Amino acid sequence: MRILYDSKQLKYKTPFGTLTPDTPCTMPIYVPSTVQATMMSCIINKADGSHAMNADLPFKEKSGPYDIFQGTFSMGECGLFFYFFRCR
């Protein structure tokens, strides 16, 4: 089993596509319960590699063999950003 997240599916990012500044964005990530994660974070960096923000994705609920972690955040500025997830 693997962690489930796909940026090309509406299920994993609302609103889908490009964000405008200060628009709330909700991101769920599905983690196998066997991982025993206690918290997930979305680490967001600017295009130049500098750190932009950390968005906590706390535990939301269990769905079958997965624990769903979900958080909502917004970006205060326009730009190109890259993100990855950190599991604790």
ChimeraX commands (.cxc) that place a marker at each C-alpha (Angstrom):
marker #1 position 0.00,0.00,0.00 radius 0.5
marker #1 position 1.21,3.53,-0.70 radius 0.5
marker #1 position 0.45,7.11,0.27 radius 0.5
marker #1 position -2.24,8.53,-2.02 radius 0.5
marker #1 position -2.06,12.05,-3.44 radius 0.5
marker #1 position -2.49,13.17,-7.05 radius 0.5
marker #1 position -2.35,16.88,-7.88 radius 0.5
marker #1 position -4.19,16.17,-11.14 radius 0.5
marker #1 position -7.36,15.03,-9.35 radius 0.5
marker #1 position -9.92,17.34,-7.76 radius 0.5
marker #1 position -10.24,14.89,-4.83 radius 0.5
marker #1 position -6.78,15.94,-3.58 radius 0.5
marker #1 position -6.85,19.75,-3.95 radius 0.5
marker #1 position -9.71,22.22,-3.70 radius 0.5
marker #1 position -9.88,24.50,-5.61 radius 0.5
marker #1 position -8.29,22.61,-8.46 radius 0.5
marker #1 position -5.63,24.34,-10.54 radius 0.5
marker #1 position -3.99,27.72,-10.05 radius 0.5
marker #1 position -4.67,29.59,-6.82 radius 0.5
marker #1 position -5.15,33.31,-6.53 radius 0.5
marker #1 position -3.64,35.13,-3.52 radius 0.5
marker #1 position -5.50,34.61,-0.24 radius 0.5
marker #1 position -7.80,31.90,-1.68 radius 0.5
marker #1 position -8.16,29.04,0.82 radius 0.5
marker #1 position -6.80,25.74,-0.49 radius 0.5
marker #1 position -7.72,22.41,1.10 radius 0.5
marker #1 position -5.44,19.41,0.60 radius 0.5
marker #1 position -6.15,15.90,1.90 radius 0.5
marker #1 position -3.55,13.14,1.75 radius 0.5
marker #1 position -4.34,9.47,2.31 radius 0.5
marker #1 position -1.75,7.59,4.39 radius 0.5
marker #1 position -1.94,3.84,5.05 radius 0.5
marker #1 position -2.88,3.29,8.70 radius 0.5
marker #1 position 0.05,0.88,9.00 radius 0.5
marker #1 position 2.43,3.86,8.67 radius 0.5
marker #1 position 1.15,5.10,12.06 radius 0.5
marker #1 position 1.63,8.75,11.08 radius 0.5
marker #1 position 0.74,11.30,13.74 radius 0.5
marker #1 position 0.89,14.44,11.53 radius 0.5
marker #1 position 1.48,15.39,7.92 radius 0.5
marker #1 position 2.82,18.71,6.66 radius 0.5
marker #1 position 2.89,20.28,3.23 radius 0.5
marker #1 position 6.22,22.11,2.80 radius 0.5
marker #1 position 5.95,24.88,0.21 radius 0.5
marker #1 position 8.97,26.50,-1.46 radius 0.5
marker #1 position 9.30,29.35,-3.93 radius 0.5
marker #1 position 10.67,28.73,-7.44 radius 0.5
marker #1 position 14.13,29.87,-6.31 radius 0.5
marker #1 position 14.14,27.14,-3.64 radius 0.5
marker #1 position 13.60,29.45,-0.67 radius 0.5
marker #1 position 11.06,28.44,1.93 radius 0.5
marker #1 position 7.57,29.96,1.59 radius 0.5
marker #1 position 5.54,28.19,4.30 radius 0.5
marker #1 position 4.61,24.99,6.11 radius 0.5
marker #1 position 0.97,23.95,6.10 radius 0.5
marker #1 position -0.01,21.43,8.77 radius 0.5
marker #1 position -2.32,18.64,7.65 radius 0.5
marker #1 position -3.73,17.20,10.89 radius 0.5
marker #1 position -5.55,13.87,11.12 radius 0.5
marker #1 position -9.12,14.20,9.87 radius 0.5
marker #1 position -10.61,10.71,9.73 radius 0.5
marker #1 position -10.09,7.06,8.92 radius 0.5
marker #1 position -11.34,5.64,5.61 radius 0.5
marker #1 position -10.86,1.90,5.21 radius 0.5
marker #1 position -7.14,1.10,5.40 radius 0.5
marker #1 position -6.18,4.81,5.18 radius 0.5
marker #1 position -5.84,7.68,7.64 radius 0.5
marker #1 position -6.82,10.97,6.00 radius 0.5
marker #1 position -4.82,14.05,6.94 radius 0.5
marker #1 position -6.19,17.37,5.72 radius 0.5
marker #1 position -5.41,21.05,6.09 radius 0.5
marker #1 position -6.42,24.38,4.61 radius 0.5
marker #1 position -4.03,27.22,3.84 radius 0.5
marker #1 position -3.69,30.19,1.50 radius 0.5
marker #1 position -0.79,31.85,-0.26 radius 0.5
marker #1 position -0.45,35.59,0.25 radius 0.5
marker #1 position 1.41,36.26,-2.99 radius 0.5
marker #1 position 1.52,35.28,-6.65 radius 0.5
marker #1 position 4.32,33.09,-7.93 radius 0.5
marker #1 position 5.45,29.65,-8.88 radius 0.5
marker #1 position 5.62,27.31,-5.89 radius 0.5
marker #1 position 6.71,23.71,-5.38 radius 0.5
marker #1 position 5.60,21.49,-2.54 radius 0.5
marker #1 position 6.27,18.16,-0.91 radius 0.5
marker #1 position 4.89,16.31,2.08 radius 0.5
marker #1 position 6.55,15.47,5.38 radius 0.5
marker #1 position 5.25,12.62,7.48 radius 0.5
marker #1 position 5.71,12.48,11.27 radius 0.5
marker link #1:1,2 radius 0.2
marker link #1:2,3 radius 0.2
marker link #1:3,4 radius 0.2
marker link #1:4,5 radius 0.2
marker link #1:5,6 radius 0.2
marker link #1:6,7 radius 0.2
marker link #1:7,8 radius 0.2
marker link #1:8,9 radius 0.2
marker link #1:9,10 radius 0.2
marker link #1:10,11 radius 0.2
marker link #1:11,12 radius 0.2
marker link #1:12,13 radius 0.2
marker link #1:13,14 radius 0.2
marker link #1:14,15 radius 0.2
marker link #1:15,16 radius 0.2
marker link #1:16,17 radius 0.2
marker link #1:17,18 radius 0.2
marker link #1:18,19 radius 0.2
marker link #1:19,20 radius 0.2
marker link #1:20,21 radius 0.2
marker link #1:21,22 radius 0.2
marker link #1:22,23 radius 0.2
marker link #1:23,24 radius 0.2
marker link #1:24,25 radius 0.2
marker link #1:25,26 radius 0.2
marker link #1:26,27 radius 0.2
marker link #1:27,28 radius 0.2
marker link #1:28,29 radius 0.2
marker link #1:29,30 radius 0.2
marker link #1:30,31 radius 0.2
marker link #1:31,32 radius 0.2
marker link #1:32,33 radius 0.2
marker link #1:33,34 radius 0.2
marker link #1:34,35 radius 0.2
marker link #1:35,36 radius 0.2
marker link #1:36,37 radius 0.2
marker link #1:37,38 radius 0.2
marker link #1:38,39 radius 0.2
marker link #1:39,40 radius 0.2
marker link #1:40,41 radius 0.2
marker link #1:41,42 radius 0.2
marker link #1:42,43 radius 0.2
marker link #1:43,44 radius 0.2
marker link #1:44,45 radius 0.2
marker link #1:45,46 radius 0.2
marker link #1:46,47 radius 0.2
marker link #1:47,48 radius 0.2
marker link #1:48,49 radius 0.2
marker link #1:49,50 radius 0.2
marker link #1:50,51 radius 0.2
marker link #1:51,52 radius 0.2
marker link #1:52,53 radius 0.2
marker link #1:53,54 radius 0.2
marker link #1:54,55 radius 0.2
marker link #1:55,56 radius 0.2
marker link #1:56,57 radius 0.2
marker link #1:57,58 radius 0.2
marker link #1:58,59 radius 0.2
marker link #1:59,60 radius 0.2
marker link #1:60,61 radius 0.2
marker link #1:61,62 radius 0.2
marker link #1:62,63 radius 0.2
marker link #1:63,64 radius 0.2
marker link #1:64,65 radius 0.2
marker link #1:65,66 radius 0.2
marker link #1:66,67 radius 0.2
marker link #1:67,68 radius 0.2
marker link #1:68,69 radius 0.2
marker link #1:69,70 radius 0.2
marker link #1:70,71 radius 0.2
marker link #1:71,72 radius 0.2
marker link #1:72,73 radius 0.2
marker link #1:73,74 radius 0.2
marker link #1:74,75 radius 0.2
marker link #1:75,76 radius 0.2
marker link #1:76,77 radius 0.2
marker link #1:77,78 radius 0.2
marker link #1:78,79 radius 0.2
marker link #1:79,80 radius 0.2
marker link #1:80,81 radius 0.2
marker link #1:81,82 radius 0.2
marker link #1:82,83 radius 0.2
marker link #1:83,84 radius 0.2
marker link #1:84,85 radius 0.2
marker link #1:85,86 radius 0.2
marker link #1:86,87 radius 0.2
marker link #1:87,88 radius 0.2
view
